[in-house]
Amino acid sequence: MTSGGELVTHTVLLHRLALGVETVDAVTGRAVGTAVRVGREVPDQPRRRHRGQGLDPMLRRTDLPLEASSTGRYRLRHELRRRPVPPPRNGVPPAPAPVVVRIDDPSRRFVPRRLAVPLWTLAEVEAAEAAGGHIPVRSRLLRPRLLPGSAYVLPRGVTGLRGRVRDAAGPLPWARVEARIEDQPPDEVIVGRAHGDERGEFLLVVTTLGDVDLALRREVLLRIVVFGPAPVPASVPVPAPSPAAGDEDRLSRLPVEPVPRAAGAPPPTEADLDTALMRGETPPPGYQQSSADRRVRVPVGGMRSEPTPFLFSP
């Protein structure tokens, strides 16, 4: 308070948002109602040593958790302390490295995803504010849909398929699966999608049956299309994975999906946030369609568990 009795207030900036993540249930279209693990990947951290004990393997982490603000919502804040800025090369400042966001559900209700997101830097945020504008919060928002995993609890009356994907070497981790109605032209209409886990297991929910007359059908014939990573040419050296890292990090082979940065102004629309990539409809880079499709009859309003694995054949 000043000597004249006027009240003077000061605004103290506590943090600036770098990235917001809102996880969405792909089946219900609503925010994920159960806790999932969302973090940003960091270089492998050393194990912690307890006093009087050896190294604890359970404390070795490959990601740092984001701050949870509510159910299904997480945030990453900019550090307000200044760090040295690398000098520009040829007069062009270096582009910031994207942050790899890792979304995991150890209970297997949802299939994990890894998304590479280029952030708006603190300098860019402050520059926009100094110019009299701002970078909208929605431009710093990631809204990925999570597809159901093997432990997802489906409501009664859902039409779907449980199965496994394998290739010549065994179970195929992180496959992508599409279902199309075979006996209804055109059969290119996709009626359901699924993401496979690291064991090759998937749970596909049929979201639409098109013009199929349910009053006359007890089952539908689906053509199952599988996508997987293209084979690496023999001339390209492939580094052998570390056995220790593979044992501790089940997501080590999960592909990273690059996300383009949203425009700074005007704010992104709902269509900009709900893209095919965010819905999990776009196969990861380097994936290709299998040459071996298969037909499966699925009961309308029920689940079929297919014991014979689906083959991925590049």
Secondary structure as GFF3:
##gff-version 3
##sequence-region A 1 314
A	DSSP	beta_strand	16	22	.	.	.	ID=ss1
A	DSSP	beta_strand	24	25	.	.	.	ID=ss2
A	DSSP	beta_strand	37	41	.	.	.	ID=ss3
A	DSSP	three_ten_helix	57	59	.	.	.	ID=ss4
A	DSSP	beta_strand	63	65	.	.	.	ID=ss5
A	DSSP	beta_strand	67	70	.	.	.	ID=ss6
A	DSSP	beta_strand	73	78	.	.	.	ID=ss7
A	DSSP	beta_strand	99	104	.	.	.	ID=ss8
A	DSSP	beta_strand	113	117	.	.	.	ID=ss9
A	DSSP	alpha_helix	122	130	.	.	.	ID=ss10
A	DSSP	three_ten_helix	137	140	.	.	.	ID=ss11
A	DSSP	beta_strand	141	142	.	.	.	ID=ss12
A	DSSP	beta_strand	145	146	.	.	.	ID=ss13
A	DSSP	beta_strand	160	167	.	.	.	ID=ss14
A	DSSP	beta_strand	170	171	.	.	.	ID=ss15
A	DSSP	beta_strand	176	181	.	.	.	ID=ss16
A	DSSP	beta_strand	190	195	.	.	.	ID=ss17
A	DSSP	beta_strand	201	206	.	.	.	ID=ss18
A	DSSP	three_ten_helix	214	216	.	.	.	ID=ss19
A	DSSP	beta_strand	219	229	.	.	.	ID=ss20
A	DSSP	alpha_helix	243	248	.	.	.	ID=ss21
A	DSSP	beta_strand	256	258	.	.	.	ID=ss22
A	DSSP	alpha_helix	270	273	.	.	.	ID=ss23
A	DSSP	beta_strand	287	289	.	.	.	ID=ss24
A	DSSP	beta_strand	294	299	.	.	.	ID=ss25
A	DSSP	beta_strand	303	305	.	.	.	ID=ss26
A	DSSP	beta_strand	310	311	.	.	.	ID=ss27
###
